[in-house]
Amino acid sequence: MSSDWVDVGGAEAVSETAPLSAEVDGVALVIVRCGRELYAVEDRCTHDGESLGTGHVEDCQIICPRHGAHFCLRTGEALTPPAYEPLRTYRVREQDGRVLVESQP
């Protein structure tokens, strides 16, 4: 089974403090840089559905702007209440200055 990679924008638009919002296969995502790595997670807090696109990022965690739940960008794991369910994660890579997210089969 082959995977397709979707170009979601320029790599310069992604930083450790400014997530890039994108949509792949009808799913809203946020892409965040942590060090040299890129991570992509579903743009929806598992506690109440709030967008994470304006959330604060620190220590490879994204923090929900509404109630402060922390999520690990590497694994999607919910690290603090009020969220208990993990975020869906997506494979992401940087190629030729572009950010590519793997389309789910």
GROMACS elastic network, one bead per residue, 0.5 to 0.9 nm:
[ bonds ]
;  ai    aj funct       b0    kb
    1   105     6  0.82614   500
    2   105     6  0.83201   500
    3   102     6  0.66404   500
    3   103     6  0.65524   500
    3   104     6  0.74314   500
    3   105     6  0.68174   500
    4   101     6  0.83763   500
    4   102     6  0.58061   500
    4   103     6  0.53412   500
    4   104     6  0.79319   500
    4   105     6  0.81922   500
    5    92     6  0.84291   500
    5   100     6  0.56140   500
    5   101     6  0.53488   500
    5   103     6  0.56995   500
    6    24     6  0.71110   500
    6    99     6  0.82173   500
    6   100     6  0.51963   500
    6   101     6  0.51949   500
    6   102     6  0.61967   500
    6   103     6  0.64195   500
    7    10     6  0.84353   500
    7    98     6  0.67221   500
    7    99     6  0.58160   500
    7   101     6  0.66226   500
    8    20     6  0.87222   500
    8    21     6  0.85727   500
    8    22     6  0.60564   500
    8    23     6  0.76176   500
    8    24     6  0.80606   500
    8    98     6  0.75568   500
    8    99     6  0.57512   500
    8   100     6  0.59997   500
    8   101     6  0.70413   500
    9    12     6  0.85733   500
    9    13     6  0.73181   500
    9    14     6  0.88683   500
    9    20     6  0.82561   500
    9    22     6  0.81700   500
    9    97     6  0.88213   500
    9    98     6  0.57834   500
    9    99     6  0.55166   500
    9   100     6  0.77405   500
   10    13     6  0.56700   500
   10    14     6  0.77265   500
   10    94     6  0.89163   500
   10    97     6  0.60055   500
   10    99     6  0.58791   500
   11    14     6  0.56298   500
   11    15     6  0.84851   500
   11    94     6  0.67399   500
   11    95     6  0.84747   500
   11    96     6  0.87368   500
   11    97     6  0.52615   500
   11    99     6  0.53365   500
   12    15     6  0.73988   500
   12    97     6  0.73947   500
   12    98     6  0.81949   500
   13    18     6  0.77699   500
   13    19     6  0.80364   500
   13    20     6  0.65045   500
   14    17     6  0.82005   500
   14    18     6  0.60810   500
   14    19     6  0.57478   500
   14    20     6  0.55241   500
   14    31     6  0.69722   500
   14    32     6  0.60415   500
   14    33     6  0.60785   500
   14    38     6  0.83726   500
   14    99     6  0.86539   500
   15    18     6  0.50765   500
   15    19     6  0.64329   500
   15    20     6  0.81475   500
   15    31     6  0.89208   500
   15    32     6  0.62992   500
   15    33     6  0.51003   500
   15    34     6  0.77121   500
   15    35     6  0.89529   500
   16    19     6  0.72144   500
   16    32     6  0.61530   500
   16    34     6  0.55371   500
   16    35     6  0.73485   500
   16    57     6  0.66257   500
   16    58     6  0.76583   500
   16    60     6  0.82581   500
   17    32     6  0.78877   500
   17    33     6  0.80574   500
   17    56     6  0.69020   500
   17    57     6  0.56884   500
   17    58     6  0.77375   500
   18    31     6  0.89385   500
   18    32     6  0.71396   500
   18    33     6  0.84024   500
   18    53     6  0.84598   500
   18    54     6  0.81013   500
   18    55     6  0.88151   500
   18    56     6  0.82401   500
   18    57     6  0.78906   500
   19    30     6  0.58974   500
   19    31     6  0.54490   500
   19    33     6  0.75545   500
   19    52     6  0.87790   500
   19    53     6  0.62035   500
   19    54     6  0.75770   500
   19    55     6  0.82113   500
   19    56     6  0.88451   500
   19    57     6  0.81797   500
   20    29     6  0.81685   500
   20    30     6  0.54378   500
   20    31     6  0.50201   500
   20    32     6  0.65572   500
   20    53     6  0.73123   500
   21    28     6  0.72314   500
   21    29     6  0.57955   500
   21    31     6  0.64691   500
   21    43     6  0.78380   500
   21    53     6  0.61484   500
   22    27     6  0.83413   500
   22    28     6  0.58931   500
   22    29     6  0.52187   500
   22    30     6  0.62089   500
   22    31     6  0.76244   500
   22    43     6  0.88053   500
   23    26     6  0.59152   500
   23    27     6  0.53394   500
   23    29     6  0.57326   500
   23    30     6  0.85138   500
   24    27     6  0.53240   500
   24    28     6  0.66761   500
   24    29     6  0.72757   500
   24   101     6  0.76068   500
   24   102     6  0.83838   500
   24   103     6  0.65914   500
   24   104     6  0.85352   500
   25    28     6  0.85235   500
   25   103     6  0.66793   500
   25   104     6  0.74372   500
   27    42     6  0.71353   500
   27    43     6  0.80528   500
   28    41     6  0.87292   500
   28    42     6  0.60402   500
   28    43     6  0.53032   500
   28    44     6  0.77624   500
   28    51     6  0.88715   500
   29    40     6  0.64959   500
   29    41     6  0.55834   500
   29    44     6  0.80235   500
   29    52     6  0.87272   500
   29    53     6  0.81492   500
   29    89     6  0.89849   500
   29    90     6  0.86956   500
   30    39     6  0.82150   500
   30    40     6  0.56575   500
   30    41     6  0.56461   500
   30    42     6  0.63435   500
   30    43     6  0.54212   500
   30    52     6  0.72118   500
   30    53     6  0.59735   500
   31    38     6  0.67431   500
   31    39     6  0.55227   500
   31    41     6  0.66541   500
   31    42     6  0.89082   500
   31    53     6  0.87845   500
   31    92     6  0.81766   500
   31    99     6  0.87285   500
   31   101     6  0.89668   500
   32    37     6  0.84070   500
   32    38     6  0.56960   500
   32    39     6  0.53443   500
   32    40     6  0.64858   500
   32    41     6  0.85436   500
   32    57     6  0.81825   500
   32    60     6  0.85472   500
   32    62     6  0.85746   500
   32    73     6  0.78370   500
   33    36     6  0.67153   500
   33    37     6  0.56829   500
   33    39     6  0.63455   500
   33    40     6  0.89946   500
   33    60     6  0.81645   500
   34    37     6  0.53729   500
   34    38     6  0.62702   500
   34    39     6  0.75235   500
   34    57     6  0.88999   500
   34    58     6  0.85924   500
   34    59     6  0.76798   500
   34    60     6  0.55214   500
   34    61     6  0.87644   500
   34    73     6  0.83332   500
   35    38     6  0.81278   500
   35    60     6  0.83959   500
   37    93     6  0.82522   500
   37    94     6  0.88543   500
   38    73     6  0.89824   500
   38    74     6  0.89841   500
   38    91     6  0.89033   500
   38    92     6  0.64128   500
   38    93     6  0.65667   500
   38    94     6  0.76327   500
   38    99     6  0.85955   500
   39    73     6  0.60371   500
   39    74     6  0.64755   500
   39    89     6  0.77716   500
   39    90     6  0.74260   500
   39    91     6  0.73109   500
   39    92     6  0.62043   500
   39    93     6  0.83000   500
   40    43     6  0.88952   500
   40    73     6  0.73830   500
   40    74     6  0.85628   500
   40    88     6  0.86501   500
   40    89     6  0.58201   500
   40    90     6  0.52122   500
   40    91     6  0.66877   500
   40    92     6  0.61829   500
   40   101     6  0.75795   500
   41    44     6  0.85024   500
   41    73     6  0.70155   500
   41    74     6  0.89096   500
   41    75     6  0.89375   500
   41    76     6  0.68336   500
   41    87     6  0.63152   500
   41    88     6  0.56803   500
   41    90     6  0.59460   500
   41    91     6  0.89283   500
   42    45     6  0.81412   500
   42    52     6  0.83926   500
   42    76     6  0.87988   500
   42    87     6  0.60923   500
   42    88     6  0.54552   500
   42    89     6  0.64129   500
   42    90     6  0.78770   500
   43    49     6  0.84251   500
   43    50     6  0.79631   500
   43    51     6  0.53692   500
   43    52     6  0.52417   500
   43    53     6  0.64232   500
   43    87     6  0.83747   500
   43    88     6  0.89774   500
   44    47     6  0.85406   500
   44    48     6  0.79633   500
   44    50     6  0.54696   500
   44    52     6  0.59920   500
   44    53     6  0.86436   500
   44    64     6  0.88669   500
   44    87     6  0.76160   500
   45    48     6  0.59101   500
   45    50     6  0.51706   500
   45    51     6  0.63673   500
   45    52     6  0.64547   500
   45    64     6  0.65491   500
   45    69     6  0.80297   500
   45    71     6  0.88141   500
   45    83     6  0.75093   500
   45    85     6  0.89489   500
   45    86     6  0.88259   500
   45    87     6  0.72652   500
   46    49     6  0.57927   500
   46    50     6  0.80636   500
   46    78     6  0.83623   500
   46    83     6  0.59894   500
   46    84     6  0.73767   500
   46    85     6  0.57959   500
   46    86     6  0.68418   500
   46    87     6  0.65648   500
   47    50     6  0.79234   500
   47    67     6  0.86862   500
   47    69     6  0.80035   500
   47    81     6  0.84520   500
   47    82     6  0.62475   500
   47    84     6  0.71460   500
   47    85     6  0.74603   500
   48    66     6  0.88134   500
   48    67     6  0.89389   500
   48    83     6  0.82475   500
   49    52     6  0.88548   500
   50    64     6  0.72709   500
   50    65     6  0.78114   500
   50    66     6  0.68607   500
   51    54     6  0.71436   500
   51    55     6  0.78827   500
   51    64     6  0.75539   500
   51    65     6  0.80068   500
   51    66     6  0.87750   500
   52    56     6  0.83838   500
   52    62     6  0.73972   500
   52    63     6  0.72824   500
   52    64     6  0.55147   500
   52    65     6  0.68026   500
   52    66     6  0.89349   500
   53    56     6  0.86562   500
   53    64     6  0.86761   500
   53    65     6  0.87788   500
   54    63     6  0.89887   500
   54    64     6  0.80477   500
   54    65     6  0.66709   500
   55    62     6  0.61928   500
   55    63     6  0.52486   500
   55    64     6  0.51924   500
   55    66     6  0.85380   500
   55    68     6  0.87678   500
   56    61     6  0.83383   500
   56    62     6  0.58796   500
   56    63     6  0.52873   500
   56    64     6  0.73175   500
   56    65     6  0.71083   500
   57    60     6  0.67652   500
   57    61     6  0.56081   500
   57    63     6  0.62075   500
   58    61     6  0.53526   500
   58    62     6  0.66468   500
   58    63     6  0.80189   500
   59    62     6  0.84602   500
   59    72     6  0.87787   500
   60    71     6  0.85799   500
   60    72     6  0.62923   500
   60    73     6  0.55918   500
   60    74     6  0.72235   500
   61    70     6  0.61694   500
   61    71     6  0.53131   500
   61    73     6  0.53110   500
   61    74     6  0.82207   500
   61    76     6  0.89619   500
   61    79     6  0.87816   500
   62    69     6  0.83053   500
   62    70     6  0.58008   500
   62    71     6  0.54016   500
   62    72     6  0.67239   500
   62    73     6  0.65630   500
   63    66     6  0.87781   500
   63    67     6  0.85603   500
   63    68     6  0.55566   500
   63    69     6  0.55656   500
   63    71     6  0.64257   500
   64    67     6  0.61364   500
   64    69     6  0.52543   500
   64    70     6  0.65388   500
   64    71     6  0.81555   500
   65    68     6  0.58250   500
   65    69     6  0.81413   500
   66    69     6  0.82243   500
   67    81     6  0.87174   500
   67    82     6  0.72163   500
   67    83     6  0.89458   500
   68    80     6  0.81894   500
   68    81     6  0.81223   500
   68    82     6  0.78894   500
   68    83     6  0.89656   500
   69    78     6  0.73342   500
   69    79     6  0.72368   500
   69    80     6  0.53419   500
   69    81     6  0.56823   500
   69    82     6  0.59084   500
   69    83     6  0.57269   500
   69    84     6  0.88907   500
   70    77     6  0.85665   500
   70    78     6  0.61488   500
   70    79     6  0.52742   500
   70    80     6  0.53887   500
   70    81     6  0.78225   500
   70    83     6  0.78462   500
   71    74     6  0.88767   500
   71    75     6  0.83065   500
   71    76     6  0.58248   500
   71    77     6  0.55327   500
   71    79     6  0.54148   500
   71    80     6  0.75107   500
   71    83     6  0.85015   500
   71    86     6  0.74424   500
   71    87     6  0.74251   500
   72    75     6  0.56441   500
   72    76     6  0.50108   500
   72    77     6  0.52567   500
   72    78     6  0.66443   500
   72    79     6  0.67674   500
   72    86     6  0.86738   500
   72    87     6  0.86258   500
   73    76     6  0.54194   500
   73    77     6  0.77914   500
   73    87     6  0.87419   500
   73    89     6  0.79909   500
   74    77     6  0.81570   500
   74    89     6  0.79863   500
   75    78     6  0.89603   500
   75    86     6  0.80711   500
   75    87     6  0.80335   500
   75    88     6  0.84165   500
   75    89     6  0.68167   500
   76    79     6  0.89428   500
   76    85     6  0.88425   500
   76    86     6  0.51174   500
   76    88     6  0.60838   500
   76    89     6  0.58775   500
   77    84     6  0.82028   500
   77    85     6  0.72155   500
   77    87     6  0.64151   500
   77    88     6  0.88645   500
   78    81     6  0.76802   500
   78    82     6  0.89207   500
   78    83     6  0.59024   500
   78    84     6  0.54009   500
   78    85     6  0.58937   500
   78    87     6  0.72268   500
   79    83     6  0.77151   500
   79    84     6  0.76006   500
   79    86     6  0.86448   500
   80    83     6  0.63038   500
   80    84     6  0.73316   500
   81    84     6  0.62886   500
   83    86     6  0.79671   500
   86    89     6  0.88431   500
   90   101     6  0.68614   500
   90   102     6  0.65951   500
   90   103     6  0.82595   500
   90   104     6  0.82135   500
   91   100     6  0.85253   500
   91   101     6  0.59029   500
   91   102     6  0.54285   500
   91   103     6  0.85254   500
   92    99     6  0.71092   500
   92   100     6  0.56197   500
   92   102     6  0.61765   500
   93    98     6  0.83525   500
   93    99     6  0.59357   500
   93   100     6  0.53349   500
   93   101     6  0.65794   500
   93   102     6  0.84569   500
   94    97     6  0.63617   500
   94    98     6  0.55738   500
   94   100     6  0.61169   500
   94   101     6  0.88878   500
   95    98     6  0.52781   500
   95    99     6  0.65108   500
   95   100     6  0.71833   500
   96    99     6  0.85238   500
  102   105     6  0.89630   500
